[in-house]
Amino acid sequence: MRIDQARAHRPAFEGIADPQLLAVSKTFPAQDVLELAQSGQRDFGENYVQEGVDKILACHLARPDLQLRWHFIGPLQSNKTRAVAEHFDWVHSIDRLKIAERLNAQRPPERAALQCCIQVNISGEASKSGVAINEVASLALAMLELENLSLRGLMAIPQASDDPLEQARNFAALRDCLVDCNRLLGARHSMDHLSMGMSGDLEAAVAQGASWLRVGTAIFGRRDL
C-alpha cells in the first residue's frame, strides 16, 4: 500500500494524527463501498450530497452491522446543509461561518458532534472554494462557539502539479497554517487533522503531515463523468 510505504519515511509531526485512507466513493455504487468494507475500510468520502445520502442509506440497509464513517468532502451550499448534518459524520469543506452555523443548528441532538475541517484555498485559485490563509483563524475561533460541531483540522485541494517540490510547498503551507492557528487558539483548542493529498500526490502529502488521504481513482478506478 502506497500510504504505508510513505508513512515509513514520514517525519514526526507532534499533535497531527497518523495518515489514514479516506476512500472517495463518489459516482461509484453502494456495492463497491460494501466490497471495500469487507477488507476493513471504514471511512468513505462523498462529494455530492444527494448521491452520498442515498449511498449511506443503501449501505446501512444492506449491512446495518457495518459501522461506516461518512465524510462529506465537496462544496456545500446552504440549501444542502440539513442533509449533511443529519447523515454524515465528517465535513471537510467548511469555507464560511454561515455554513458552519447551519450545520450546527441542524445536527440532530441524538448524534455526536459533527467532525469538521475548514477548507483553505492554499493556492489562491479563483476557481477553488476555501478561505484564504489569513482568514482561517477567525473562522476557527467562531466555530469553537458552535457546540454541535467539533473542529478537527484543515483541508485543501492545491493546484494540480506533477512537480514534487511544488506539491511539497503547498502541503507544507497548509501544515504551517494549522500550526499557526493552533498556536493562536492556545489552550482553548487544538486541531489534529490535515485533509490533503489524493491519488496523484499522496506521497508528498504524507511527507508533509497529511492525516486524511482522499483517494478515489487509485482504489475504484477512473470515473465516467
JOMOVEN-V398978 format. One record per run of one state. SS is the DSSP state (alpha for helix, beta for strand, coil for the rest). FROM is the first residue (numbers start at 1). LEN is the number of residues. If there is no record, write none. Layout:
# JOMOVEN-V398978
ss=<SS & SS>
from=<FROM & FROM>
len=<LEN & LEN>
This chain:
# JOMOVEN-V398978
ss=<coil & alpha & coil & beta & coil & alpha & coil & beta & coil & alpha & coil & beta & coil & alpha & coil & beta & coil & alpha & coil & beta & coil & beta & coil & alpha & coil & beta & coil & alpha & coil & beta & coil & alpha & coil & beta & coil & alpha & coil>
from=<1 & 2 & 9 & 20 & 25 & 30 & 38 & 43 & 47 & 49 & 63 & 69 & 73 & 78 & 88 & 90 & 95 & 97 & 107 & 114 & 121 & 131 & 132 & 133 & 144 & 149 & 156 & 164 & 189 & 193 & 196 & 202 & 208 & 212 & 216 & 217 & 221>
len=<1 & 7 & 11 & 5 & 5 & 8 & 5 & 4 & 2 & 14 & 6 & 4 & 5 & 10 & 2 & 5 & 2 & 10 & 7 & 7 & 10 & 1 & 1 & 11 & 5 & 7 & 8 & 25 & 4 & 3 & 6 & 6 & 4 & 4 & 1 & 4 & 5>
